[in-house]
Amino acid sequence: MVFAYVFAIVMDFGETGVWWGIVVGNILGAFFGYGWARIYIARLIAVSRKPGAVAA
């Protein structure tokens, strides 16, 4: 919503800015989600490789 507001109101792109804001927000959200998932999975693997850890 922040990008839609910035593009539509602040940058005065109007309705087109709303749609570009949605696109940019989705792309950034996808990158954030991908990075978070990689870190989370790496931590899970590291914990499961510790001696004495029980694999699920």
Number of C-alpha atoms within 10 A of each C-alpha: 9 11 19 23 17 16 21 19 14 12 11 12 16 15 13 12 20 20 16 16 20 17 14 15 15 13 12 12 12 12 11 11 12 12 11 12 12 11 12 12 11 12 12 11 12 10 13 14 12 9 7 7 9 9 8 4
